Amino acid sequence: MPTAWNHPEGARLAAPPGAGARPSRAAVPDARVARLSPHSRGARARRVQDTTARNRAYARSLGWGHHLPALRRALNSRRTQWDWAALGDETMKWQAAQGISPADGDIGATTWPLLRTAAGVAKDPAVSFQLPASGPGFRASGRPAHRFGRPETGRALLAVAAAWSRAHPKGPVLDIRDLSRSGGGPLPGHVSHRLGFDVDIRPVKSNGRQGPLSWRQPGYSRALTQELVDLLRGNQVLPVHAIFFNDPEVRGVRPLKGHDNHLHVRFAPHAPTPRGPEPPALEVAAAPRLGILTAQGKAPYRFTAEDLEWTARFVIGESGGRDDADSHAVIWAMFNRYALLTRPYYRTFNAFLRAYSTPLQPVLKSWGASRRNMNRPDYVRTGGTFGPPAPPGIPRGQRRAYLDLQQRPWSQLPASARSVATRALGGAIANPIGNATEFGSTYVYFHDANHRYPNPEEWRRFTDKYAASMSWQWIGPVQGLDQNKNTFFVQRRLAGLPVPAVRVQAA
C-alpha cells in the first residue's frame, strides 16, 4: 500500500501528518478548526492520526487499497484533493448520511461491505428481494430492474403498505418507485439507491389516483402524505434513518433539492430487535421439514437447520446461488460424496461442506487455489505461506467475498439459494448425476493449460483424458445440464453401485 495518493490529474499528494511528510492542502485545518482551543485541536489531530493508522491497516487486510479511485467517487465525487485525513473525514460523512453507526471514519469490517457495493466494486447478494408489481395497499410503478432491495427493506415496505391498506381499504394505494438494482451498486438516474435501503414513494393525491405529483400542485394531499410519513417512521420492522421531501409543513422529513415530487425514504442499515408484534412476513415462518440422507449399507443421516444454511452458502459460492440444473447437480455431488465416502470423517454434513468447498473455507487449503486468487484485490492474507510442494511465496488467505459469504445470516442470503437448499434437503429435487461425487470445470482447466477455450470436440477429448488421469469416469452428457460450468465424474470404485445409491427421504 503506497504512502502517497494519486491526484486524478496526476499530481502527487503527500502522506498525512505524522507520516514524515508535509501535509497536503486538503489536510490543513479549515477556519472552524483554527478557532478550536489548542486542546481540541490536539484531540482532533490524534483522532485523525488514529483513523489514518486504522485505515492503512484495513486497506491491506481487507484489500480495499486497490479500489481507491472508486471509493473516492462514491464518498465525494466532487472532491479533487485527497489524502488519508480527507479519506477519514469523507468516510465519516458518508457513514452518517447512510445511518451507519458508529460514524467513525473507519473503512473496516462494518463499513467496507457497504461501501464497496456503493462504489460498484462488488455486488451484494443480500440486495436480492424484488418488490412485486402490486400488493395490498401499494403498486410499484418503477422499472422492474430498479425494484430490488434487502429482505428487511421489503418487509418494512410491505408492512407499511398493509397498514395503509387497512386504514384506506377503498384507496388510494401507495405509489412506490425506485429501490435499487439487483446486487446494489450505482443506479442510473440516482446518486444514492445503491445499498438496498433507499426507496422513492410519490406523495399521495387527494383524488385517490396515482401518478406524478409535486407538493406544490393542486390535488396534493398534505394530510394523507403526513399519514404516510408517520407510518414509515412508526414501522416495527426497520428503523428509518431519513425521509427527504420538500413540503415544509410535513413533519418528520428533511428538505433536499429535487425532492418536490417524491419522498426519498432511507432505512437504517441494521435493524434492531422488533419492537412489537411481528410484521407481515415475506415467506412462511414455519421451519422447513428437512429430509434424511440414506445410502445402501450406511446409517441414515437427518439434515439439520445448520446444514440447510451452509448448503445455501455452498450453492452461492459454487454455482452462483441460482435455482437451476447446475445447482441441483453440485448439491447432489455433495450428497453422494458425504454419504458414500466422507461421513466417517465429518460428524455433520455442514462440517463436510465447509472443509470441502473452496468458498466456504476460512483459509484456502489448496495452494493452487491461493495462487489463482492471490492477486485479486479482495484476497485477504491471513499470514504465512504454503510449504513444498507449492512454489515458494504463495500466501495463505481467502477472498473477502467468500469470508463475507461465510458470515452472512440466513435471512440475508438470496431467496433463490434458500429455496434450492430447502427443497434439496427436503427431498424435493431429483438426482441428475447418478453416483457422481466429483466435479470441476474441465472447460477452465483446458484454458489454463492452453491459454484458449476449447471447441466442443476438444473439450470432450480433454474431459475424457482428465477423467482417466484421475481414475474417474465422466457421466456423459445430461440434458439441461451445462457441463462447461461444472463437469461431473464418478470414481471407478463406485461404478458398480446401483444408480442412484444415495437418496433423500422426505421427513
Residue pairs with C-beta under 8 A, 6 or more apart in sequence:
1 56
1 59
1 60
1 65
3 15
3 19
3 21
4 12
4 13
4 14
4 15
4 21
5 12
5 13
5 68
5 82
5 83
5 84
6 12
6 13
6 68
7 13
7 80
7 81
7 82
8 69
8 80
9 80
13 24
13 26
13 81
13 82
13 83
14 21
14 22
14 23
14 24
14 83
15 21
15 83
15 84
16 23
16 27
16 48
16 49
16 52
16 83
16 84
16 85
17 23
17 27
17 45
17 48
17 49
17 85
18 49
18 52
19 52
19 84
23 83
23 85
24 81
24 83
25 81
26 79
26 81
26 82
26 83
26 85
26 86
27 48
27 83
27 85
27 86
29 41
29 44
33 41
33 44
36 44
48 85
48 88
51 84
51 88
51 104
51 105
51 106
52 84
52 85
52 88
54 106
54 108
55 84
55 87
55 88
55 91
55 105
55 106
55 107
56 84
58 64
58 106
58 107
58 108
58 112
59 65
59 107
61 380
61 381
62 107
62 108
62 109
62 112
62 378
62 380
62 400
63 376
63 377
63 378
63 379
63 380
63 400
64 71
64 107
64 112
64 115
64 116
64 121
64 377
66 377
67 116
67 119
67 121
67 377
70 119
70 120
70 121
71 87
71 107
71 115
71 116
71 119
71 121
72 79
72 82
72 87
72 90
73 119
74 94
74 115
74 118
74 119
74 120
74 194
75 87
75 90
75 91
75 93
75 94
75 115
76 90
76 93
76 94
79 86
79 90
87 105
87 107
88 105
88 106
89 105
91 105
91 106
91 107
91 111
91 115
92 103
92 104
92 105
93 103
94 115
95 101
95 102
95 103
95 104
95 105
95 111
96 103
98 114
98 195
98 197
98 241
98 266
98 269
99 197
99 241
99 242
99 266
99 267
99 268
99 269
100 110
100 111
100 114
100 269
101 270
107 115
112 400
113 124
113 404
114 124
114 195
114 269
116 122
117 123
117 124
117 127
117 183
117 184
117 185
117 194
117 195
118 184
118 185
118 186
118 194
118 195
119 185
120 185
120 186
121 377
122 378
122 401
123 182
123 183
123 184
123 185
124 183
124 184
124 195
124 196
125 183
125 316
125 321
125 405
125 408
125 412
125 413
125 414
125 417
126 150
126 151
126 196
126 408
126 412
126 413
126 414
127 148
127 149
127 150
127 180
127 181
127 182
127 183
127 184
127 195
127 196
128 148
128 150
128 151
128 182
128 183
128 413
128 414
128 415
128 416
129 148
129 149
129 150
129 151
129 153
129 154
129 196
129 282
129 415
130 144
130 147
130 148
130 182
131 140
131 147
131 148
131 149
131 154
131 157
131 176
131 179
132 140
133 139
133 140
133 144
134 140
134 173
135 158
135 161
136 161
136 162
136 165
137 160
137 161
137 162
137 163
137 164
137 165
137 166
137 168
137 173
137 174
138 157
138 161
138 164
138 165
138 173
138 174
138 175
138 176
139 173
139 174
139 175
139 176
139 210
140 147
140 176
140 177
141 175
141 176
141 177
141 202
141 210
142 176
142 177
142 178
142 179
142 200
143 178
145 181
145 182
146 177
146 178
146 179
146 180
146 181
146 187
146 193
147 178
147 179
148 179
148 180
148 181
148 182
148 183
148 184
148 196
149 157
149 179
149 180
149 196
149 197
149 199
150 195
150 196
150 197
150 412
151 282
151 411
151 412
151 415
152 237
152 238
152 267
152 271
152 411
153 179
153 196
153 197
153 199
153 238
153 267
154 282
155 237
155 238
155 279
155 280
155 281
155 282
156 235
156 237
156 238
156 267
156 279
157 176
157 199
158 279
158 280
158 282
159 235
159 236
159 237
159 279
159 280
160 174
160 228
160 231
160 232
160 235
161 173
161 174
161 176
162 280
163 231
163 235
164 173
164 174
164 228
164 231
165 173
167 227
170 208
171 208
172 204
172 205
172 208
172 209
172 210
172 224
173 210
174 201
174 202
174 204
174 228
175 201
175 202
175 210
175 211
176 199
176 200
176 201
177 199
177 200
177 201
177 202
177 262
178 187
178 189
178 190
178 193
178 199
178 200
179 193
179 196
179 198
179 199
179 200
180 187
180 193
180 194
180 195
180 196
180 198
181 187
184 194
184 195
184 196
185 194
186 194
187 193
187 194
190 198
192 198
192 264
192 266
193 200
195 269
197 241
197 266
197 267
197 268
197 269
198 264
198 265
198 266
198 267
199 264
199 265
199 267
200 262
200 263
200 264
200 265
201 228
201 262
201 263
201 265
202 210
202 211
202 212
202 213
202 261
202 262
202 263
203 213
203 214
203 215
203 220
203 221
203 225
203 228
203 245
203 247
203 261
203 262
203 263
204 220
204 221
204 224
204 225
204 227
204 228
205 211
205 213
205 219
205 220
205 221
205 224
206 219
206 220
206 221
206 224
207 219
212 261
213 219
213 220
213 261
214 220
214 260
214 261
215 222
215 225
215 245
215 246
215 247
215 250
215 260
215 261
216 260
222 247
222 249
222 250
225 245
225 247
225 250
225 263
226 250
226 251
228 263
229 243
229 245
229 250
229 251
229 252
229 253
229 263
230 252
232 240
232 243
232 263
232 265
233 240
233 243
233 252
235 279
236 274
236 275
236 276
236 277
236 279
237 271
237 274
237 279
238 267
238 268
238 271
239 267
239 268
239 271
239 272
240 265
240 266
240 267
240 268
241 266
241 267
241 268
242 254
242 265
242 266
243 252
243 253
243 254
243 263
243 264
243 265
243 266
244 253
244 254
244 255
244 256
244 259
244 263
244 264
244 266
245 253
245 254
245 255
245 256
245 259
245 262
245 263
245 264
246 253
246 255
246 256
246 259
246 260
247 253
248 255
253 263
256 264
278 285
283 415
287 305
288 308
288 422
288 425
288 426
289 426
289 506
289 507
290 302
290 303
290 304
290 305
290 307
290 308
290 425
290 426
290 507
291 302
291 303
291 425
291 426
291 427
291 504
291 505
291 506
291 507
292 300
292 301
292 302
292 303
292 504
292 505
292 507
293 300
293 301
293 302
293 303
293 335
293 338
293 339
293 349
293 502
293 503
293 504
294 300
294 301
294 339
294 502
294 503
294 504
294 505
295 339
295 340
295 501
295 502
295 503
296 497
296 498
296 501
298 339
298 340
298 343
300 505
301 338
301 339
301 343
301 349
303 349
303 425
304 348
304 349
304 350
306 348
306 350
307 348
307 349
307 350
307 353
307 425
308 410
308 421
308 422
308 425
309 350
309 410
309 413
309 421
310 349
310 350
310 353
310 354
310 360
311 331
311 334
311 349
311 350
311 353
311 421
311 424
311 425
312 321
312 410
312 413
312 417
312 418
312 420
312 421
313 359
313 360
313 405
313 406
313 408
313 413
313 417
314 330
314 331
314 334
314 353
314 357
314 359
314 360
314 421
315 321
315 322
315 327
315 330
315 331
315 417
315 420
315 421
316 359
316 405
316 413
316 414
316 417
317 357
317 358
317 359
317 360
317 402
317 405
318 327
318 330
318 357
318 359
318 486
319 326
319 327
319 330
319 485
319 486
320 326
320 327
321 327
321 413
321 414
321 416
321 417
322 416
322 417
322 420
323 416
323 417
323 419
323 420
325 432
325 478
325 480
325 481
325 482
326 481
326 482
326 485
326 486
327 417
327 420
328 420
328 424
328 429
328 430
328 432
329 432
329 433
329 436
329 439
329 478
329 481
329 486
329 488
330 439
330 486
331 420
331 421
331 424
331 429
332 424
332 429
332 431
332 432
332 433
332 436
332 502
333 433
333 436
333 437
333 438
333 439
333 488
334 349
334 352
334 353
334 356
335 424
335 431
335 502
335 504
336 433
336 435
336 436
336 437
336 501
336 502
337 352
337 356
337 437
337 438
338 346
338 349
338 352
339 501
339 502
340 435
340 437
340 494
340 497
340 501
340 502
341 437
341 491
342 352
342 356
343 352
345 352
346 352
346 355
353 360
354 360
354 361
355 361
355 365
358 364
358 366
358 369
358 402
359 399
359 402
359 405
359 406
360 402
360 405
360 406
361 398
361 402
362 398
362 403
362 406
363 382
363 396
363 397
363 398
364 370
364 373
364 396
364 397
364 398
367 386
367 390
367 391
367 394
370 386
370 394
370 395
370 396
370 397
371 390
371 391
371 394
373 379
373 397
373 399
374 394
374 395
374 397
376 399
378 399
378 400
378 401
379 395
379 397
379 398
379 399
379 400
380 397
380 398
380 399
380 400
380 403
381 395
381 396
381 397
382 396
382 397
382 398
383 396
384 395
384 396
385 392
385 393
385 394
385 395
385 396
386 394
386 396
410 418
420 429
423 429
424 504
425 504
426 504
426 506
426 507
427 503
427 504
427 505
427 506
427 507
428 506
431 500
431 502
431 503
432 478
432 480
432 481
433 475
433 478
433 481
433 488
434 475
434 490
434 499
434 500
435 490
435 494
435 495
435 497
435 499
435 500
435 501
435 502
436 475
436 488
436 489
436 490
437 489
437 490
437 491
437 494
438 470
438 472
438 488
438 489
438 490
438 491
439 486
439 487
439 488
439 489
440 486
440 487
441 484
441 485
441 486
441 487
442 459
442 462
442 463
442 466
442 487
443 453
443 454
443 459
443 484
443 485
443 487
445 462
445 466
446 453
446 454
446 458
446 459
446 462
447 453
447 454
454 462
459 484
463 474
463 483
463 487
464 474
467 473
467 474
467 489
470 489
471 491
471 492
472 489
472 490
472 491
472 492
473 489
473 490
473 491
473 492
473 495
474 487
474 488
474 489
475 488
475 489
475 490
477 483
478 488
481 488
494 501
